[in-house]
Amino acid sequence: MSTKKIDVAIVGASGYTGLELIKIILNHPVFNIVYVANSEGNTTVSKLHPSLQNVFDMEVNKADAKDIVDISEVVFLALPHQASMGFAKEIISLDKENKLKIIDLSADYRLELETYEKHYCSHEDKINLPNAVYGMPEFYRNNIQNASLVANPGCYPTASLLALMPFVKYINENSSVFIDAKSGVSGAGKKLTDATSFVGISENMTAYNPFKHRHAPEIVEKAKLVCGKNLKVNFVPHLIPVTRGMLVSVYVSLNETINAADVLKEFYKDEEFVRIMSEPVNIKNTSGTNFCDIFVAQNGNDLFINSSIDNLLKGASSAAVVNANLMCGLSENCGIPKIAYVP
């Protein structure tokens, strides 16, 4: 018996996450792309992304909220922070039948109001913000299944929280958590800067915004909401000379003696997309997939926790499709990539 197709709109088709959404959904057995848009329109998908020539040549529209509400059941918003909330607010106001499922890939609905306004800007959609569910199935699966608005996590918080969460209740609150995170250049988006140019990144590596990066509050907030513990998180991101991938190293001190390897295995025993590894992880094995690989090493009450994800997939687009699957009552793994880009 065939499954009824679910019509999908993608807003923000020009960037890397928009491209990855298109690629995943083209191979999805249920989702059907009926609308693709960016801020300008007047082009086609294959002109924006020549790799899709003779594969997917759909017209790209100038984003219009009414059109999206009229023809789609699921909408992915791959828009910049601050731009997304205004568009989401308009869509929700036009959706009189409350039929749309919205997955927002920006930061606009990830944080509680006070945290968001402290680190981003004044929020335009204070009415809908409390209704947004944080889109990390490992911790919010039941809420996501009943949500109409899901805030997709950032790539850094995804890799960091998945590494950190199994051990939060054992962490000594008087000590600091140190997170050393490294991302491929695609995480910076398409816009060219001195740091992301070939000359700037080739054979180079640099830290940026140490202790001040705005993903740190997201990590702190979610650790508190899920585990009820205030952590002092020192987060330092780095840009590394690879296209895609993310490697996170977390250093924590515990307030009691545990078998960290057993705790990690037990915590994620039912999670299909979290793999527990016996050796330190690498970015190649998760590139092109929705997996997060995690390894832990222990020295008494001190832990080294190592995780890797594909920043564009588990850190963005494949995670968004997983959330859409859950929201639509589909199997979580429906159409989700599992084969890594190896070698």
HUHU-V866291 format. One line per field, one symbol per residue. phi: phi as a letter, one per 30 degrees, with the letter a starting at -180 (. if undefined). A space follows every 10 residues. Layout:
phi: ???
This chain:
phi: .dcddcdbcb cjdddddddd eeddddcddc dbdcabbbdc ihabddddbe dcdicacedc cdebddeddd cbcbbccccd eidddddded ddddddchcd cccccdddbd cdedddddcb adddbddded ddcddceebb eddddcccbc cddddddedd ddddeecedc ddddcccccc bbbdddddid ddbedcdedd cdhbabdbhd ibdddedddd ddddddcibd cccccbdbcc dbdbkbbbbc bbcccadbcd dddddddcdc cdccccccbe dbdddcdibc dccbbbbbbi ccbccbbbbd ddcedadddd deddeddcic decdicdbcd dbd
